[in-house]
Amino acid sequence: MNSEIKKVIFKPKHAMEIEVLELAYVTKRYLDEVLRPHRTNFHQIFLLKQGNPTHTVDFKSVPLHGESLFFINKSCVHSFDKSGDYEGLALIFTDDFFCKTDADRYFLRNAQLFNNPNLFSTISLDREFSFFYDNILRIKDELKMPTDSFQFEILHNTLHNILLRAERLAIQQNTQDIKKGADYEYTSLFRDLVENQYTKKKSVGEYASQLFISEKRLGQATTKILGMNPKEFINERIMLEAKRLLVHSNRSIKEIGIELGFDDPAYFFRYFRKYSESTPIEFREKYLNT
């Protein structure tokens, strides 16, 4: 059986929680570690210069290609392609580094880059490649400079510009134009609440009451923005974590159910089968035998 999901904690060589790495170095130096499914406490941006690896993110295969950006939310469980065919740069940073103001937190929480329904985003680059490559290298070069009173602002502003430019491209390449407004705000707040409380609260009413709106109004918002009702979103989040734990841990079905807030193992068994068309045991065996 697979071991527990590896948790990778940011260990910066620099005082600030931002770093640039060569992807080829990561796959060469840490290939055994990154081949294992792992979760980080930092966000990641891959700038692929060359290569055609297939990254795995929460049971989904994501084909990557040269001259593209790949964004990985810190909550994802992911693993690298064993071919190690990654050439480019990895820009990593924590919430603590970027989110110094409410505006920073709002931007990161609402940007499509780290908040699309798939929990990851890919952006194809053409003439824009040099902009991202040059600016990521500027961050790398700045981190080599002696620390002074200007350094944080330089690093933060450069990262912000990278994210803003990428967000514009993501919106341009996304066929669904999501308009900001009340529906977007309610959905964003709802997603935050679910992420923090899904093991304890599973009814739409509990979340709607925290937002001071009706279940119907919440449903209108999530259907418009996410294409699913609130109950479907809650169930998807619970099922994603259940699948992660089934495949990437040695815990028993009962222990997983309890961790996810199901005191009755039989109810967790029925719940999982209802939303995955397989039992927890069947799902675990399917992935461990492939």
C-alpha positions in Angstrom: 0.0 0.0 0.0 1.1 3.6 -0.7 2.5 5.7 2.1 1.0 8.9 3.5 0.9 11.9 1.2 4.2 13.6 1.5 4.0 17.1 2.8 6.7 19.4 1.4 7.3 22.5 3.5 9.0 25.7 2.1 12.6 25.8 3.3 14.0 28.9 1.7 17.6 29.6 1.2 16.6 33.3 1.4 14.8 35.1 4.3 11.8 35.8 2.1 9.5 32.9 1.2 9.9 33.1 -2.6 12.4 31.1 -4.7 13.2 30.3 -8.3 14.5 26.8 -9.3 15.6 25.2 -12.5 13.1 22.5 -13.3 15.8 20.3 -14.7 17.6 20.6 -11.4 14.5 19.6 -9.4 13.9 16.5 -11.5 17.5 15.5 -11.4 18.2 16.2 -7.7 14.8 15.3 -6.2 13.3 12.9 -8.8 12.5 10.1 -6.3 10.7 12.6 -4.0 8.7 14.4 -6.6 7.6 11.2 -8.3 5.7 10.4 -5.1 2.3 12.2 -4.7 3.0 15.2 -2.5 1.3 18.4 -1.2 3.1 21.6 -0.5 2.5 24.7 1.7 3.4 27.0 -1.2 2.0 27.9 -4.6 4.0 26.8 -7.7 4.4 28.3 -11.2 6.2 26.2 -13.8 7.4 28.1 -16.9 8.0 25.3 -19.4 10.6 26.2 -22.0 10.8 22.7 -23.6 9.6 19.2 -22.9 6.3 17.4 -23.0 5.8 15.8 -19.6 2.5 14.6 -18.2 2.0 15.9 -14.7 -0.5 14.2 -12.4 -2.8 16.4 -10.3 -5.4 14.7 -8.1 -5.9 11.7 -10.3 -5.9 13.8 -13.5 -3.2 13.6 -16.1 -2.2 17.1 -17.3 -0.1 17.1 -20.6 2.4 20.0 -20.5 4.3 21.5 -23.4 7.0 24.0 -24.1 6.4 27.7 -23.9 3.6 27.4 -21.4 2.8 28.3 -17.8 1.4 25.8 -15.3 -0.1 26.9 -12.0 -0.4 24.5 -9.0 -2.5 25.4 -6.0 -0.9 24.6 -2.7 -3.8 22.3 -1.8 -3.3 19.9 -4.7 -1.7 16.5 -4.4 0.5 16.1 -7.4 3.5 14.2 -8.8 6.0 14.6 -11.6 6.4 12.6 -14.8 9.0 9.9 -14.3 10.6 10.9 -17.6 11.8 14.0 -16.0 11.2 15.8 -19.2 10.9 19.3 -17.7 13.0 22.2 -18.9 12.3 25.6 -17.6 11.9 27.5 -14.4 9.8 26.9 -11.2 8.7 30.0 -9.2 7.4 29.1 -5.8 6.0 31.4 -3.1 3.9 31.2 0.1 0.8 33.1 1.1 2.8 34.8 3.8 5.1 36.3 1.2 2.5 37.6 -1.2 -0.5 38.4 1.0 0.7 41.5 2.9 -2.6 43.4 2.3 -6.3 42.7 2.0 -6.0 43.5 -1.7 -3.2 40.9 -2.1 -5.4 38.2 -0.3 -8.4 39.1 -2.4 -6.4 38.9 -5.7 -4.9 35.5 -4.8 -8.1 34.1 -3.6 -10.0 35.1 -6.7 -7.5 34.7 -9.5 -8.4 32.0 -12.0 -4.7 31.0 -11.9 -5.0 29.1 -8.6 -8.8 28.9 -8.2 -10.3 27.2 -11.3 -12.5 24.2 -10.7 -9.7 21.8 -11.7 -7.4 23.2 -9.0 -4.7 23.9 -11.6 -4.3 26.1 -14.7 -2.3 25.9 -17.9 -1.6 28.8 -20.1 -0.1 28.7 -23.6 2.5 31.3 -24.4 3.6 32.7 -27.7 5.0 36.2 -27.9 4.5 36.5 -24.1 7.1 33.8 -23.2 10.0 36.3 -23.0 8.1 38.5 -20.6 7.6 35.7 -18.1 11.0 34.2 -18.5 12.8 37.6 -18.1 10.7 38.6 -15.0 11.2 35.2 -13.3 14.9 35.6 -13.9 14.7 39.1 -12.4 13.4 37.5 -9.2 16.2 34.9 -9.2 18.8 37.7 -9.7 17.3 39.9 -7.0 17.4 37.1 -4.5 21.2 37.0 -5.0 21.4 40.6 -3.9 22.2 41.7 -0.4 18.9 42.2 1.6 17.9 45.9 1.9 14.8 48.0 2.5 13.9 47.9 -1.2 14.1 44.1 -1.8 10.7 43.0 -0.7 8.9 45.6 -2.8 10.9 44.7 -5.8 10.2 41.0 -5.4 6.6 41.5 -4.6 5.9 43.9 -7.4 7.6 41.6 -9.9 5.6 38.6 -8.8 2.4 40.7 -8.8 3.1 41.8 -12.4 3.7 38.1 -13.4 0.4 37.1 -11.8 -1.5 40.0 -13.3 -0.2 39.3 -16.8 -0.9 35.6 -16.4 -4.4 36.2 -15.1 -5.2 38.4 -18.2 -4.0 35.5 -20.5 -6.0 33.0 -18.5 -9.2 35.0 -19.0 -8.4 35.5 -22.7 -7.9 31.7 -23.1 -10.9 30.7 -21.0 -13.9 30.4 -23.2 -16.1 31.3 -20.2 -15.9 34.9 -19.3 -16.6 35.1 -15.6 -17.9 38.5 -14.6 -17.0 39.9 -11.2 -20.0 40.8 -9.0 -22.2 39.5 -6.2 -22.5 36.0 -7.6 -18.7 35.8 -7.9 -18.2 37.2 -4.4 -20.7 34.8 -2.8 -19.1 31.9 -4.6 -15.6 32.9 -3.6 -16.6 33.2 0.1 -18.5 29.9 -0.1 -15.5 28.1 -1.5 -13.3 29.5 1.3 -15.8 28.3 3.9 -16.1 24.8 2.4 -12.3 24.4 2.3 -12.0 25.2 6.0 -15.1 23.4 7.2 -16.0 20.5 4.9 -15.1 17.8 7.5 -17.5 19.4 10.0 -20.3 21.0 7.9 -21.9 19.3 5.0 -25.3 21.0 4.6 -25.9 23.9 2.2 -27.9 25.7 4.9 -25.0 25.8 7.3 -22.9 27.7 4.7 -25.7 29.9 3.5 -26.4 31.1 7.0 -22.7 32.1 7.5 -23.0 34.2 4.3 -26.3 35.7 5.5 -28.1 34.6 2.3 -30.7 32.0 1.5 -29.8 28.6 0.1 -31.6 29.5 -3.1 -29.5 32.7 -3.5 -26.3 30.7 -2.9 -27.4 28.1 -5.5 -28.0 30.8 -8.1 -24.4 32.2 -7.5 -22.6 28.9 -7.6 -24.5 27.6 -10.6 -23.7 30.7 -12.6 -20.0 30.8 -11.6 -19.1 27.1 -11.1 -21.8 25.4 -13.2 -22.9 23.3 -10.2 -25.1 23.8 -7.1 -23.7 24.2 -3.6 -24.4 20.6 -2.6 -22.5 19.3 -5.6 -19.5 21.5 -4.8 -19.5 20.3 -1.1 -19.7 16.6 -2.3 -16.9 17.1 -4.8 -14.6 18.5 -2.1 -15.4 15.7 0.3 -14.9 13.0 -2.4 -11.6 14.5 -3.6 -10.2 14.3 -0.1 -11.6 10.8 0.4 -9.9 9.6 -2.8 -6.6 11.2 -1.8 -6.6 9.4 1.6 -7.7 6.1 0.1 -4.9 6.0 -2.5 -2.2 7.9 -0.7 -2.5 6.6 2.9 -2.5 3.4 4.9 -5.5 4.4 7.0 -8.5 2.1 7.2 -11.8 3.0 5.6 -13.3 3.6 9.0 -10.4 6.0 10.0 -10.8 7.9 6.7 -14.5 8.2 7.2 -14.0 9.6 10.8 -11.4 12.1 9.6 -13.9 13.4 7.0 -16.7 13.7 9.6 -18.6 10.5 9.1 -19.0 8.9 12.5 -20.9 5.9 11.0 -18.6 3.8 8.7 -21.6 2.4 7.0 -22.8 5.8 6.0 -19.4 6.8 4.6 -19.4 3.6 2.6 -22.8 4.4 1.1 -21.9 8.0 0.6 -18.7 7.2 -1.3 -20.5 4.6 -3.5 -23.3 7.1 -4.3 -20.9 9.7 -5.7 -18.2 7.5 -7.3 -20.1 4.5 -8.5 -17.7 2.3 -6.6 -17.1 1.4 -3.0 -14.1 2.8 -1.1 -12.4 -0.6 -1.2 -12.9 -1.0 -5.0 -11.6 2.6 -5.6 -8.5 1.9 -3.5 -7.7 -1.4 -5.2 -8.2 0.0 -8.6 -5.6 2.7 -8.2 -3.1 0.6 -6.2 -3.2 -2.2 -8.8 -2.6 0.1 -11.8 
